[in-house]
Amino acid sequence: MVKDNSYVRWVFLALIICFFFPFFAISCEGKEIKTFSGMQLVTGTTVDNTIDGTKEKVKPQGYAVVALLAAAFGLLVSFLKTKLKEILNLIAGGVGFISLLLLKSDLASQAAKDQLTIESRFGFYLTLILFIISIGWSIFILWQNNQLKPPNNQ
């Protein structure tokens, strides 16, 4: 019987590393313009405008920031010695997962306004999967520790 949530810290560490992988590619008429890593979405970046040779600034994306902060919070919490650790990790995983879905939706709507298309890359999918694993593992630990079962009123 597993009583410890220490494995989830490796999941949250992997999540943070995944932000350095490609998340999205922007293309126009089938030609890829730019690929963004998760970290570029968190910090903001510049894009070369191929029409007039200028650089356009891309602002940090709020949902990406929230997702990275959720992963960092989950990693930090995984080192704590508290009974709330599993619940806090579950919340961190849920917030991160939802933030990534909102990020994808937000970027797709922004791209559509400019007649661009956005394609998800492996970093985005891997991050989504790892957030799901963190949620599942936290639920499993809560179940094993009898924190999800109703109290026995006898």
Backbone bond lengths (Angstrom), bond angles and torsions (degrees), N, CA, C in turn:
res aa  C-N    CA-C-N  psi(-1)  N-CA   C-N-CA  omega(-1)  CA-C   N-CA-C  phi
1 M - - - 1.452 - - 1.536 108.67 -
2 V 1.323 116.56 128.35 1.453 122.58 -179.54 1.522 108.63 -85.51
3 K 1.320 116.92 125.00 1.465 121.22 179.13 1.515 112.32 -114.57
4 D 1.322 117.19 0.62 1.454 121.77 -168.70 1.526 109.72 -125.44
5 N 1.303 116.07 144.51 1.459 121.85 -179.31 1.524 110.66 -106.85
6 S 1.339 118.38 25.94 1.462 120.17 -175.54 1.530 112.46 -69.57
7 Y 1.335 117.94 -23.81 1.469 119.86 178.85 1.520 112.15 -65.57
8 V 1.320 116.41 -29.62 1.454 119.77 -176.69 1.533 111.47 -66.63
9 R 1.327 117.63 -22.60 1.476 118.60 178.32 1.522 110.43 -63.50
10 W 1.330 117.02 -32.80 1.469 119.88 177.90 1.526 110.62 -70.50
11 V 1.317 116.07 -32.38 1.461 119.87 176.92 1.527 109.86 -66.89
12 F 1.333 116.56 -44.95 1.464 119.41 179.85 1.529 111.39 -68.05
13 L 1.318 118.09 -34.92 1.461 120.49 175.29 1.529 109.95 -64.31
14 A 1.326 117.23 -43.72 1.466 121.17 177.22 1.532 110.63 -62.42
15 L 1.321 116.89 -36.25 1.461 120.76 177.52 1.528 111.12 -60.43
16 I 1.305 116.54 -45.01 1.466 120.24 179.84 1.529 110.10 -63.52
17 I 1.314 117.14 -41.50 1.473 121.16 178.37 1.526 110.41 -63.40
18 C 1.327 117.85 -36.55 1.465 121.69 -179.28 1.525 112.75 -61.44
19 F 1.316 117.71 -23.38 1.455 120.17 179.11 1.534 112.27 -67.23
20 F 1.307 117.82 -12.53 1.462 121.22 176.78 1.533 111.52 -89.82
21 F 1.322 117.58 -5.88 1.467 122.75 178.71 1.530 109.62 -90.33
22 P 1.336 117.23 162.00 1.477 120.56 177.57 1.525 111.30 -62.42
23 F 1.320 115.82 131.75 1.466 122.20 178.52 1.522 111.74 -103.22
24 F 1.334 116.34 -48.54 1.458 121.38 -175.31 1.517 110.88 -141.18
25 A 1.321 114.76 151.46 1.459 121.75 172.12 1.521 107.47 -121.88
26 I 1.326 115.63 134.79 1.456 122.15 177.52 1.522 107.39 -103.53
27 S 1.323 116.07 133.29 1.459 119.21 178.60 1.527 110.15 -137.16
28 C 1.322 113.82 156.28 1.458 121.99 177.96 1.526 107.42 -130.22
29 E 1.316 115.76 122.68 1.462 122.39 -179.52 1.526 111.91 53.12
30 G 1.325 115.97 40.17 1.452 121.44 177.01 1.514 115.15 83.32
31 K 1.326 118.34 -5.74 1.466 121.58 -179.97 1.532 109.35 -101.33
32 E 1.328 115.59 120.72 1.463 120.33 -178.86 1.525 110.17 -67.66
33 I 1.323 114.77 127.96 1.467 121.06 -178.75 1.525 110.92 -95.69
34 K 1.326 115.99 -47.45 1.467 120.15 -174.34 1.514 109.52 -157.20
35 T 1.321 115.60 143.54 1.455 122.21 171.63 1.521 107.60 -111.22
36 F 1.312 115.76 133.59 1.461 121.83 -178.69 1.516 110.17 -111.50
37 S 1.322 116.64 132.48 1.466 120.83 170.74 1.526 107.67 -83.05
38 G 1.302 115.72 165.04 1.460 119.53 176.49 1.519 111.58 -60.15
39 M 1.326 116.85 -38.33 1.459 120.16 -178.96 1.528 111.25 -67.30
40 Q 1.339 117.55 -35.30 1.465 119.79 176.21 1.525 110.52 -65.57
41 L 1.313 116.96 -33.62 1.462 120.33 176.74 1.526 110.97 -71.18
42 V 1.316 116.38 -29.82 1.464 120.62 179.11 1.529 110.78 -75.79
43 T 1.323 117.12 -43.91 1.472 121.02 -173.62 1.518 113.91 -95.20
44 G 1.327 117.45 -17.99 1.452 120.96 -173.30 1.518 109.45 89.20
45 T 1.317 116.64 160.34 1.454 121.19 -177.32 1.525 108.92 -159.12
46 T 1.308 116.46 -176.33 1.457 120.96 175.32 1.523 109.04 -120.81
47 V 1.327 114.79 151.50 1.461 121.98 178.80 1.517 107.53 -124.49
48 D 1.330 116.72 133.11 1.460 121.03 176.13 1.517 109.32 -74.18
49 N 1.325 115.83 126.97 1.456 121.41 175.15 1.520 107.02 -85.85
50 T 1.331 116.94 111.33 1.469 120.70 -174.82 1.527 112.60 -73.10
51 I 1.322 117.83 -15.83 1.462 120.62 -178.86 1.523 111.27 -75.77
52 D 1.332 116.65 -52.39 1.465 118.85 -177.50 1.531 113.74 -114.09
53 G 1.323 117.95 4.31 1.462 121.38 175.38 1.516 115.35 77.69
54 T 1.325 118.16 7.02 1.460 120.59 179.26 1.518 110.02 -87.42
55 K 1.312 114.83 169.69 1.462 120.52 176.62 1.518 108.20 -109.81
56 E 1.332 114.88 133.20 1.455 120.64 177.71 1.517 109.00 -106.49
57 K 1.320 115.27 134.95 1.461 120.37 179.78 1.529 110.18 -84.52
58 V 1.313 115.27 132.79 1.461 122.07 175.34 1.522 106.74 -105.49
59 K 1.324 115.71 121.34 1.466 120.78 -178.05 1.523 110.68 -70.77
60 P 1.344 116.89 155.26 1.469 119.44 172.21 1.528 109.81 -59.51
61 Q 1.302 115.32 141.44 1.460 121.36 -179.19 1.525 109.13 -93.54
62 G 1.314 116.26 120.94 1.463 121.79 -175.35 1.519 114.26 -56.36
63 Y 1.324 117.02 -41.38 1.467 119.63 -179.10 1.531 111.50 -67.11
64 A 1.325 116.82 -33.33 1.471 120.07 176.93 1.526 109.92 -67.71
65 V 1.326 116.24 -40.04 1.467 120.75 178.10 1.527 109.78 -62.01
66 V 1.328 116.73 -45.26 1.464 120.85 -179.63 1.529 110.55 -62.34
67 A 1.335 117.05 -41.68 1.472 120.64 -179.98 1.531 111.05 -63.64
68 L 1.333 116.96 -43.14 1.469 119.73 178.66 1.527 110.54 -66.32
69 L 1.321 117.11 -41.59 1.469 120.01 177.81 1.529 111.11 -63.57
70 A 1.320 117.40 -35.78 1.473 120.80 177.15 1.525 110.20 -63.97
71 A 1.339 116.59 -42.28 1.472 119.96 178.40 1.534 110.46 -65.41
72 A 1.325 117.09 -42.19 1.469 120.49 179.17 1.529 110.66 -66.14
73 F 1.333 116.80 -40.13 1.468 121.09 177.16 1.522 110.45 -62.61
74 G 1.337 116.33 -44.27 1.461 120.26 178.61 1.515 112.16 -60.91
75 L 1.330 116.33 -40.70 1.466 120.07 177.82 1.522 110.60 -64.11
76 L 1.312 116.94 -45.18 1.468 121.54 179.75 1.529 110.49 -61.83
77 V 1.311 116.78 -46.81 1.463 121.37 -178.39 1.525 111.49 -62.99
78 S 1.326 116.70 -32.56 1.466 119.91 -177.08 1.531 112.75 -63.46
79 F 1.320 117.67 -16.50 1.464 121.49 178.46 1.533 112.43 -93.32
80 L 1.318 117.19 -8.82 1.461 120.40 -178.26 1.520 111.28 -76.49
81 K 1.299 115.57 155.02 1.465 122.34 176.40 1.521 107.94 -110.05
82 T 1.309 116.18 75.43 1.453 121.49 -179.67 1.525 109.37 -140.32
83 K 1.315 115.44 153.87 1.461 120.00 178.78 1.516 111.83 -70.42
84 L 1.324 116.82 -19.40 1.462 120.86 -179.43 1.532 112.54 -83.51
85 K 1.317 117.57 -2.37 1.465 121.71 -175.24 1.525 112.15 -54.39
86 E 1.321 117.98 -47.87 1.451 120.87 -177.27 1.526 111.93 -65.90
87 I 1.315 116.06 -39.13 1.466 120.34 179.13 1.529 109.98 -66.96
88 L 1.334 117.22 -42.98 1.469 120.77 178.43 1.528 111.42 -64.81
89 N 1.334 117.14 -37.91 1.466 119.80 176.31 1.524 110.99 -66.99
90 L 1.314 116.75 -37.53 1.461 120.88 176.50 1.532 110.39 -62.27
91 I 1.310 116.72 -43.78 1.465 121.39 178.70 1.532 110.02 -64.76
92 A 1.329 117.34 -43.99 1.469 120.82 179.31 1.527 110.64 -60.26
93 G 1.318 116.69 -43.97 1.459 120.63 178.68 1.524 111.86 -63.26
94 G 1.318 116.30 -42.88 1.462 120.35 179.19 1.513 112.98 -65.42
95 V 1.321 116.33 -43.77 1.468 120.63 178.52 1.529 110.36 -63.41
96 G 1.328 116.96 -43.38 1.460 120.37 178.89 1.516 112.40 -62.84
97 F 1.331 116.61 -44.81 1.460 121.61 -179.91 1.531 111.10 -61.45
98 I 1.319 116.36 -49.17 1.471 120.71 -179.87 1.528 110.73 -63.62
99 S 1.326 117.22 -39.87 1.466 120.88 178.81 1.523 111.61 -61.03
100 L 1.337 117.17 -39.69 1.459 119.86 178.74 1.526 111.46 -66.72
101 L 1.311 117.41 -39.54 1.460 119.99 177.45 1.523 111.19 -64.82
102 L 1.320 116.52 -41.11 1.465 120.63 177.29 1.530 111.13 -66.75
103 L 1.333 116.80 -36.44 1.465 121.04 177.06 1.519 110.26 -60.50
104 K 1.317 116.45 -48.19 1.469 121.28 179.94 1.519 110.57 -59.37
105 S 1.321 117.21 -45.71 1.456 121.79 179.88 1.525 111.34 -63.37
106 D 1.316 116.76 -44.40 1.459 122.16 -179.27 1.530 111.14 -63.69
107 L 1.313 117.06 -46.16 1.466 120.26 179.84 1.527 111.52 -66.05
108 A 1.334 117.16 -37.35 1.463 120.40 178.40 1.520 111.21 -63.83
109 S 1.332 116.96 -40.38 1.470 119.30 179.45 1.525 111.08 -70.80
110 Q 1.341 117.54 -37.06 1.466 120.17 176.15 1.525 110.82 -64.41
111 A 1.317 116.54 -42.60 1.463 120.93 -179.28 1.523 110.90 -66.07
112 A 1.313 117.50 -39.21 1.463 121.19 -179.33 1.528 111.36 -63.03
113 K 1.327 116.71 -35.37 1.468 120.46 177.95 1.528 111.34 -61.80
114 D 1.331 116.24 -33.89 1.472 121.46 -179.04 1.532 111.94 -96.34
115 Q 1.315 116.97 13.13 1.459 123.58 -178.65 1.532 112.18 56.87
116 L 1.308 115.04 41.28 1.459 122.51 176.57 1.519 108.39 -113.53
117 T 1.308 116.28 163.35 1.463 120.24 173.58 1.518 108.53 -118.13
118 I 1.307 115.04 150.22 1.462 120.72 179.61 1.523 108.27 -122.80
119 E 1.312 115.09 134.43 1.459 121.15 178.62 1.522 108.70 -122.81
120 S 1.324 115.15 135.39 1.465 120.01 177.81 1.520 109.57 -75.87
121 R 1.320 115.68 146.14 1.461 121.93 178.54 1.523 108.95 -113.91
122 F 1.331 115.83 174.77 1.467 120.90 -171.74 1.525 113.21 -60.57
123 G 1.331 118.93 -32.46 1.467 120.92 179.88 1.521 111.56 -61.74
124 F 1.324 115.62 -40.05 1.462 120.60 178.25 1.529 110.47 -64.88
125 Y 1.341 116.35 -48.56 1.465 119.85 -179.12 1.528 111.91 -64.52
126 L 1.317 116.70 -40.76 1.460 120.26 179.03 1.527 110.82 -63.89
127 T 1.315 116.17 -39.81 1.462 120.47 178.29 1.530 110.64 -65.13
128 L 1.319 116.89 -43.22 1.472 119.94 176.57 1.526 111.02 -58.52
129 I 1.336 116.14 -46.52 1.472 120.90 -179.20 1.524 110.59 -62.21
130 L 1.325 117.20 -42.12 1.467 119.73 -179.51 1.525 111.86 -67.24
131 F 1.337 117.77 -35.72 1.465 119.18 175.02 1.533 110.02 -64.36
132 I 1.329 117.50 -39.57 1.466 120.93 176.98 1.529 110.26 -62.87
133 I 1.325 116.58 -41.67 1.476 120.30 178.26 1.527 110.21 -62.96
134 S 1.333 117.39 -41.81 1.476 119.41 179.50 1.520 110.84 -63.35
135 I 1.318 117.22 -38.23 1.472 121.04 177.46 1.525 109.78 -65.89
136 G 1.328 116.29 -49.15 1.459 120.53 -179.05 1.512 112.86 -61.65
137 W 1.336 116.44 -42.79 1.464 119.90 -179.68 1.525 110.53 -65.27
138 S 1.326 117.16 -41.25 1.471 120.32 179.36 1.520 110.69 -64.09
139 I 1.329 117.49 -41.31 1.467 120.37 177.46 1.530 109.96 -63.65
140 F 1.329 116.76 -42.68 1.463 120.97 178.73 1.533 111.14 -59.49
141 I 1.315 117.47 -44.88 1.468 121.44 179.79 1.528 110.15 -65.28
142 L 1.323 117.26 -42.98 1.462 119.86 177.58 1.527 110.64 -60.77
143 W 1.314 117.02 -40.84 1.464 121.16 178.46 1.522 110.92 -65.22
144 Q 1.334 117.03 -44.84 1.465 121.38 -179.97 1.524 111.76 -63.23
145 N 1.314 116.90 -32.89 1.462 121.03 -179.19 1.529 112.15 -89.91
146 N 1.335 115.89 11.91 1.461 122.15 178.17 1.522 113.56 59.95
147 Q 1.331 117.38 26.97 1.457 119.82 178.51 1.521 112.01 -91.84
148 L 1.315 118.78 -9.24 1.468 122.42 176.87 1.519 112.54 -103.92
149 K 1.317 116.28 -9.74 1.457 119.71 -178.62 1.536 109.00 -86.47
150 P 1.328 116.75 144.77 1.458 118.56 178.80 1.526 110.73 -65.22
151 P 1.340 116.65 150.10 1.466 118.28 179.23 1.513 111.18 -65.75
152 N 1.313 115.74 148.57 1.460 122.87 -179.22 1.529 107.59 -89.86
153 N 1.316 116.54 102.94 1.477 121.15 -178.23 1.518 109.95 -95.31
154 Q 1.295 116.73 90.08 1.468 120.66 178.30 1.489 110.91 -115.65
